């Protein structure tokens, strides 16, 4: 009948973490005594009579456990332990020093050198078995941890690969989304229009644009789709087709007459039609805010309808800023929602800013939001700055206010500026 010692040790030897044991002692008798016990328990044993020989064996076939005498001629057990710890290996090697020393300072020296445990000579078989079992538990935990770390690293490498692919796709998606605003500035004669689109991430849910209605009329819009990221960006791409500047037949804001001309539909009607379209045909959880403007370049009259979008800022030529609008429900929330129009008349030198809530809801370093008051202050500061320079300066001032150039929300704007003294009479 096999003893408990044999069963435990054979378990370690057959499938455990300790299989190869190196016994290092300048005494051949001591080596044979230890080797006999270890082999009887099922371990593969190698012997070395010096620290130098032991190092060579460790390089050729790294052992799972080393049992080394402390006092040896040439390389001592302490020095051998230090060299052993500096060797490169796949798994941790357990090191037991055999010594007659029991002084605490000597034990501390051994621990500092890298020893894991100590056995007092002459070695007791039961104590030897117990120390090996303790070492096996530590090595098992170390190898389980190593395997888990390997799996974690493999998983992280796979995730990094996926992230790199996704990041590459998002960069391309950003280029495509930015291409929806292909024309950032246009001079229409009496007035100029500048567009700004700044996504919080790679892609976002904001969209701005302009489209011609006739020689003297243009359409402007600002859109902010709920949420962020890819799904919001896909929604903006579809909405861009509904307000297309290049394909007027697809533009819901235009109607083709019998003589082949295109005329504008009332902005309130356009938004109501979009709401019906979203509610009935598009299966999406997204909704969006919108401000749509019909601009008469000859008279300065601007007809607008607002669907949850921030109140546009109207800055007069003297620098005074007022916020105009009638509010209204976002598009895609309530079936049958109705929208109202309002109008303003702009004079030479006046300008109109149609902006997303990413501007007025930008949080400052104190936590307070910029709001309409802060935006009006910025516009007064930028009174002499025109066109794209004005929008770029607005971004710079927002960054200064927030203390960070990376905004929490998408930022977009349409800037309509009537040139000074161009209206007849």
DOMARTOR-548475 format. One line per field, with one value per residue (C-alpha): residue number from 1; residue in one letter; x, z, y. Coordinates in nm, 3 decimals. Example, Ala and Ser with C-alpha at 12.3 -4.5 7.8 and 13.67 -1.06 7.14 Angstrom:
<nodes>
k <- [1  2]
r <- [a  s]
X <- [1.230  1.367]
Z <- [0.780  0.714]
Y <- [-0.450  -0.106]
</nodes>
This chain:
<nodes>
k <- [1  2  3  4  5  6  7  8  9  10  11  12  13  14  15  16  17  18  19  20  21  22  23  24  25  26  27  28  29  30  31  32  33  34  35  36  37  38  39  40  41  42  43  44  45  46  47  48  49  50  51  52  53  54  55  56  57  58  59  60  61  62  63  64  65  66  67  68  69  70  71  72  73  74  75  76  77  78  79  80  81  82  83  84  85  86  87  88  89  90  91  92  93  94  95  96  97  98  99  100  101  102  103  104  105  106  107  108  109  110  111  112  113  114  115  116  117  118  119  120  121  122  123  124  125  126  127  128  129  130  131  132  133  134  135  136  137  138  139  140  141  142  143  144  145  146  147  148  149  150  151  152  153  154  155  156  157  158  159  160  161  162  163  164  165  166  167  168  169  170  171  172  173  174  175  176  177  178  179  180  181  182  183  184  185  186  187  188  189  190  191  192  193  194  195  196  197  198  199  200  201  202  203  204  205  206  207  208  209  210  211  212  213  214  215  216  217  218  219  220  221  222  223  224  225  226  227  228  229  230  231  232  233  234  235  236  237  238  239  240  241  242  243  244  245  246  247  248  249  250  251  252  253  254  255  256  257  258  259  260  261  262  263  264  265  266  267  268  269  270  271  272  273  274  275  276  277  278  279  280  281  282  283  284  285  286  287  288  289  290  291  292  293  294  295  296  297  298  299  300  301  302  303  304  305  306  307  308  309  310  311  312  313  314  315  316  317  318  319  320  321  322  323  324  325  326  327  328  329  330  331  332  333  334  335  336  337  338  339  340  341  342  343  344  345  346  347  348  349  350  351  352  353  354  355  356  357  358  359  360  361  362  363  364  365  366  367  368  369  370  371  372  373  374  375  376  377  378  379  380  381  382  383  384  385  386  387  388  389  390  391  392  393  394  395  396  397  398  399  400  401  402  403  404  405  406  407  408  409  410  411  412  413  414  415  416  417  418  419  420  421  422  423  424  425]
r <- [x  x  x  x  x  x  x  x  x  x  x  x  x  x  x  x  x  x  x  x  x  x  x  x  x  x  x  x  x  x  x  x  x  x  x  x  x  x  x  x  x  x  x  x  x  x  x  x  x  x  x  x  x  x  x  x  x  x  x  x  x  x  x  x  x  x  x  x  x  x  x  x  x  x  x  x  x  x  x  x  x  x  x  x  x  x  x  x  x  x  x  x  x  x  x  x  x  x  x  x  x  x  x  x  x  x  x  x  x  x  x  x  x  x  x  x  x  x  x  x  x  x  x  x  x  x  x  x  x  x  x  x  x  x  x  x  x  x  x  x  x  x  x  x  x  x  x  x  x  x  x  x  x  x  x  x  x  x  x  x  x  x  x  x  x  x  x  x  x  x  x  x  x  x  x  x  x  x  x  x  x  x  x  x  x  x  x  x  x  x  x  x  x  x  x  x  x  x  x  x  x  x  x  x  x  x  x  x  x  x  x  x  x  x  x  x  x  x  x  x  x  x  x  x  x  x  x  x  x  x  x  x  x  x  x  x  x  x  x  x  x  x  x  x  x  x  x  x  x  x  x  x  x  x  x  x  x  x  x  x  x  x  x  x  x  x  x  x  x  x  x  x  x  x  x  x  x  x  x  x  x  x  x  x  x  x  x  x  x  x  x  x  x  x  x  x  x  x  x  x  x  x  x  x  x  x  x  x  x  x  x  x  x  x  x  x  x  x  x  x  x  x  x  x  x  x  x  x  x  x  x  x  x  x  x  x  x  x  x  x  x  x  x  x  x  x  x  x  x  x  x  x  x  x  x  x  x  x  x  x  x  x  x  x  x  x  x  x  x  x  x  x  x  x  x  x  x  x  x  x  x  x  x  x  x  x  x  x  x  x  x  x  x  x  x  x  x  x  x  x  x  x  x  x  x  x  x  x  x  x  x  x  x  x  x  x  x  x  x  x  x  x  x  x  x]
X <- [0.000  0.146  0.207  0.043  0.388  0.415  0.067  0.121  0.463  0.371  0.084  0.332  0.576  0.322  0.121  0.218  0.431  0.746  0.898  1.268  1.473  1.838  2.040  2.360  2.609  2.982  2.920  2.846  2.688  2.447  2.350  2.279  2.064  1.847  1.835  1.721  1.424  1.331  1.348  1.144  0.873  0.875  1.082  1.337  1.663  1.990  2.299  2.579  2.879  2.943  2.764  2.937  2.827  2.475  2.456  2.552  2.281  2.027  2.108  2.071  1.759  1.600  1.477  1.148  1.310  1.667  1.802  2.146  2.390  2.490  2.857  3.045  3.395  3.410  3.065  2.871  2.502  2.422  2.617  2.468  2.119  2.191  2.313  2.012  1.771  1.933  1.882  1.611  1.343  0.979  0.861  0.966  1.211  1.173  1.500  1.563  1.891  2.030  2.214  2.310  2.271  1.980  2.083  1.816  2.073  2.193  1.835  1.780  2.091  1.948  1.611  1.781  1.977  1.651  1.600  1.238  1.285  1.541  1.609  1.833  2.091  2.069  1.746  1.439  1.237  0.897  1.011  1.160  0.828  0.640  0.874  0.839  0.461  0.473  0.691  0.453  0.160  0.351  0.465  0.112  -0.025  0.257  0.191  -0.184  -0.120  0.123  -0.135  -0.405  -0.170  -0.094  -0.464  -0.514  -0.228  -0.362  -0.708  -0.568  -0.365  -0.679  -0.875  -0.597  -0.608  -0.985  -0.948  -0.688  -0.920  -1.214  -1.005  -0.897  -1.260  -1.365  -1.096  -1.232  -1.587  -1.482  -1.346  -1.673  -1.879  -1.668  -1.716  -2.091  -1.991  -1.782  -1.818  -1.723  -1.745  -1.935  -1.973  -2.327  -2.268  -2.478  -2.393  -2.138  -2.199  -1.941  -1.986  -1.814  -1.839  -1.631  -1.708  -1.640  -1.515  -1.416  -1.771  -2.068  -2.431  -2.409  -2.458  -2.467  -2.526  -2.651  -2.828  -2.935  -3.304  -3.277  -3.040  -3.143  -3.243  -3.055  -3.143  -2.941  -2.973  -2.821  -2.895  -2.806  -2.890  -2.933  -2.646  -2.294  -2.087  -2.151  -2.530  -2.574  -2.331  -2.525  -2.840  -2.676  -2.563  -2.920  -3.050  -2.787  -2.955  -3.295  -3.148  -2.911  -2.745  -2.623  -2.942  -3.236  -3.484  -3.407  -3.419  -3.737  -3.710  -3.758  -4.052  -4.024  -4.269  -4.432  -4.179  -3.884  -3.780  -3.733  -3.905  -3.879  -4.132  -4.209  -3.952  -4.229  -4.380  -4.041  -3.980  -4.330  -4.271  -3.940  -4.110  -4.371  -4.099  -3.892  -4.191  -4.338  -4.047  -3.727  -3.696  -3.462  -3.434  -3.273  -3.439  -3.282  -3.307  -3.316  -3.319  -3.406  -3.377  -3.491  -3.277  -3.372  -3.040  -3.205  -3.418  -3.239  -3.556  -3.490  -3.777  -3.697  -3.855  -3.711  -3.740  -3.574  -3.255  -3.097  -3.225  -3.009  -2.804  -2.873  -2.595  -2.667  -2.409  -2.364  -2.260  -2.585  -2.685  -3.038  -3.165  -3.465  -3.698  -4.007  -3.867  -4.056  -4.034  -3.738  -3.801  -3.884  -4.036  -4.412  -4.617  -4.814  -4.604  -4.659  -4.396  -4.420  -4.224  -4.074  -3.881  -3.622  -3.498  -3.124  -2.956  -2.611  -2.344  -2.581  -2.501  -2.689  -2.535  -2.721  -2.543  -2.576  -2.619  -2.257  -2.169  -2.409  -2.390  -2.011  -1.903  -1.638  -1.364  -1.598  -1.869  -2.099  -2.234  -2.154  -2.528  -2.669  -2.514  -2.163  -2.214  -2.335  -2.022  -1.799  -1.979  -1.933  -1.562  -1.542  -1.742  -1.462  -1.377  -1.558  -1.619  -1.423  -1.186  -1.481  -1.582  -1.224  -1.191  -1.519  -1.371  -1.056  -1.259  -1.469  -1.148  -1.025  -1.357  -1.364  -0.993  -0.973  -0.969  -1.159  -1.525  -1.780  -2.029  -2.021  -1.992  -2.132  -2.248  -2.367  -2.266  -2.465  -2.314  -2.459  -2.196  -2.210  -2.383  -2.478  -2.858  -2.989  -3.142]
Z <- [0.000  -0.102  0.165  0.178  0.103  -0.217  -0.337  -0.277  -0.434  -0.733  -0.798  -0.809  -1.019  -1.269  -1.343  -1.089  -1.115  -0.968  -1.186  -1.216  -0.900  -0.888  -0.579  -0.527  -0.257  -0.250  -0.035  -0.254  0.041  0.111  -0.256  -0.267  0.047  -0.090  -0.441  -0.312  -0.130  -0.420  -0.677  -0.453  -0.454  -0.832  -0.908  -1.189  -1.012  -1.130  -0.915  -0.910  -0.677  -0.713  -0.780  -1.117  -1.233  -1.109  -1.312  -1.626  -1.564  -1.503  -1.837  -2.020  -1.845  -1.597  -1.286  -1.114  -0.772  -0.648  -0.321  -0.259  0.027  0.164  0.240  -0.066  -0.202  -0.493  -0.562  -0.235  -0.218  -0.149  -0.455  -0.668  -0.560  -0.669  -1.010  -1.041  -0.983  -1.263  -1.521  -1.781  -1.766  -1.858  -1.510  -1.157  -0.998  -0.628  -0.429  -0.094  0.091  0.298  0.598  0.955  1.011  1.224  1.303  1.192  1.017  0.814  0.720  0.611  0.389  0.225  0.162  0.018  -0.219  -0.351  -0.148  -0.094  0.198  0.425  0.545  0.836  0.791  0.846  0.645  0.788  0.522  0.651  0.670  0.321  0.187  0.360  0.217  -0.133  -0.098  0.010  -0.288  -0.518  -0.396  -0.463  -0.808  -0.893  -0.805  -0.999  -1.310  -1.286  -1.261  -1.553  -1.763  -1.672  -1.758  -2.088  -2.163  -2.062  -2.286  -2.575  -2.525  -2.501  -2.817  -2.997  -2.862  -2.970  -3.319  -3.329  -3.188  -3.452  -3.726  -3.575  -3.531  -3.895  -4.002  -3.781  -3.932  -4.277  -4.147  -4.016  -4.358  -4.516  -4.263  -4.306  -4.682  -4.624  -4.558  -4.870  -4.901  -4.580  -4.717  -4.997  -5.108  -5.236  -5.322  -5.066  -4.797  -4.703  -4.539  -4.331  -4.190  -3.895  -3.791  -3.495  -3.375  -3.013  -3.129  -3.462  -3.586  -3.441  -3.478  -3.588  -3.944  -4.104  -4.463  -4.725  -5.056  -5.334  -5.387  -5.660  -5.767  -5.470  -5.213  -5.020  -4.760  -4.440  -4.174  -3.853  -3.729  -3.404  -3.384  -3.038  -2.905  -3.036  -3.248  -3.551  -3.535  -3.499  -3.784  -4.010  -3.929  -4.029  -4.357  -4.441  -4.341  -4.562  -4.859  -4.760  -4.772  -5.062  -5.228  -5.526  -5.610  -5.574  -5.676  -5.347  -5.133  -4.924  -4.881  -5.254  -5.488  -5.864  -6.059  -6.393  -6.576  -6.429  -6.167  -5.798  -5.530  -5.153  -4.933  -4.608  -4.342  -4.098  -4.362  -4.439  -4.072  -4.032  -4.338  -4.197  -3.868  -4.049  -4.249  -3.943  -3.743  -4.021  -4.229  -4.026  -3.749  -3.516  -3.153  -3.258  -3.280  -3.384  -3.343  -3.648  -3.748  -4.112  -4.267  -4.599  -4.672  -4.920  -5.015  -5.189  -4.897  -4.596  -4.490  -4.319  -4.256  -4.003  -3.827  -3.511  -3.392  -3.052  -3.181  -2.977  -3.043  -3.317  -3.227  -3.433  -3.405  -3.540  -3.708  -3.386  -3.199  -3.010  -2.981  -2.951  -2.955  -3.177  -3.228  -3.108  -2.980  -3.099  -3.050  -3.183  -3.495  -3.440  -3.093  -3.142  -3.441  -3.588  -3.422  -3.565  -3.615  -3.637  -3.847  -3.748  -3.943  -3.901  -4.138  -4.151  -4.247  -4.393  -4.137  -3.946  -3.895  -3.783  -3.600  -3.616  -3.360  -3.186  -2.812  -2.790  -2.782  -2.524  -2.309  -2.306  -1.942  -1.808  -1.560  -1.277  -1.403  -1.518  -1.875  -2.135  -2.213  -2.431  -2.219  -2.264  -2.637  -2.675  -2.494  -2.730  -3.036  -2.909  -2.856  -3.213  -3.361  -3.600  -3.692  -3.995  -4.182  -4.108  -3.887  -3.663  -3.630  -3.567  -3.300  -3.148  -3.114  -2.957  -2.703  -2.621  -2.557  -2.333  -2.144  -2.102  -2.027  -2.285  -2.664  -2.654  -2.605  -2.445  -2.726  -3.099  -3.190  -3.514  -3.652  -3.960  -3.982  -4.221  -4.262  -4.470  -4.608  -4.505  -4.728  -5.021  -5.019  -5.276  -5.131]
Y <- [0.000  0.334  0.592  0.935  1.081  0.878  0.973  1.343  1.347  1.137  1.375  1.659  1.456  1.322  1.634  1.896  2.203  2.044  1.776  1.855  1.905  2.010  1.906  2.105  1.998  1.946  1.635  1.333  1.155  1.439  1.453  1.081  1.093  1.376  1.228  0.888  1.043  1.266  0.988  0.761  1.028  1.041  1.351  1.383  1.471  1.621  1.664  1.920  1.932  2.305  2.630  2.670  2.323  2.398  2.717  2.530  2.270  2.547  2.702  2.370  2.242  2.488  2.303  2.367  2.347  2.388  2.251  2.396  2.375  2.716  2.642  2.517  2.582  2.824  2.966  2.952  2.864  3.228  3.346  3.068  3.179  3.536  3.415  3.182  3.470  3.673  3.399  3.443  3.172  3.116  3.021  3.094  2.851  2.769  2.782  2.610  2.673  2.386  2.523  2.468  2.842  2.955  3.312  3.564  3.782  3.484  3.398  3.758  3.735  3.427  3.591  3.899  3.675  3.530  3.213  3.107  2.870  2.704  2.349  2.272  2.000  1.712  1.714  1.544  1.359  1.471  1.832  1.804  1.676  1.961  2.227  2.082  2.083  2.448  2.531  2.345  2.555  2.876  2.761  2.649  2.993  3.159  2.952  3.001  3.374  3.357  3.173  3.423  3.709  3.538  3.509  3.873  3.982  3.775  3.923  4.274  4.219  4.100  4.397  4.632  4.485  4.532  4.884  4.972  4.846  5.032  5.345  5.327  5.287  5.579  5.800  5.721  5.777  6.117  6.210  6.103  6.296  6.607  6.571  6.623  6.985  7.011  7.390  7.572  7.927  8.094  8.452  8.514  8.880  9.071  8.815  8.553  8.214  8.024  7.674  7.506  7.138  7.015  6.660  6.562  6.220  6.074  6.118  6.301  6.389  6.753  6.871  7.215  7.312  7.553  7.512  7.750  7.822  8.085  8.361  8.573  8.313  8.046  7.785  7.732  7.465  7.337  6.982  6.808  6.435  6.287  6.079  6.050  5.819  5.605  5.569  5.946  6.005  5.766  5.960  6.291  6.133  6.042  6.385  6.547  6.378  6.521  6.874  6.820  7.117  6.915  6.723  6.964  6.693  6.514  6.825  6.823  7.199  7.256  7.205  7.184  7.399  7.317  7.533  7.338  7.592  7.511  7.714  7.691  7.523  7.707  7.603  7.501  7.270  7.116  7.032  6.888  6.669  6.552  6.467  6.256  6.085  6.001  5.877  5.663  5.534  5.537  5.278  5.461  5.564  5.889  6.227  6.555  6.927  7.149  7.513  7.578  7.925  8.070  8.377  8.650  8.807  9.105  9.224  9.076  8.894  8.559  8.316  8.044  7.748  7.597  7.236  7.216  7.379  7.661  8.013  8.167  8.472  8.787  9.043  9.386  9.603  9.804  9.485  9.434  9.066  8.928  8.570  8.503  8.210  8.024  7.697  7.391  7.016  6.814  6.610  6.243  6.266  6.318  6.218  6.508  6.779  7.126  7.395  7.771  8.014  8.344  8.600  8.870  9.137  9.180  9.505  9.568  9.467  9.234  8.868  8.557  8.259  7.925  7.705  7.368  7.327  7.211  7.581  7.721  7.405  7.405  7.375  7.610  7.526  7.629  7.393  7.675  7.658  7.923  7.978  8.258  8.531  8.393  8.344  8.703  8.821  8.623  8.760  9.115  9.044  8.910  9.197  9.293  8.932  8.799  8.474  8.158  8.357  8.439  8.071  7.961  8.231  8.110  7.760  7.905  8.104  7.795  7.601  7.880  7.884  7.504  7.474  7.195  7.176  6.845  6.926  6.694  6.753  6.822  7.188  7.328  7.662  7.848  8.211  8.435  8.782  9.064  9.291  9.659  9.914  9.691  9.725  9.974  10.293]
</nodes>
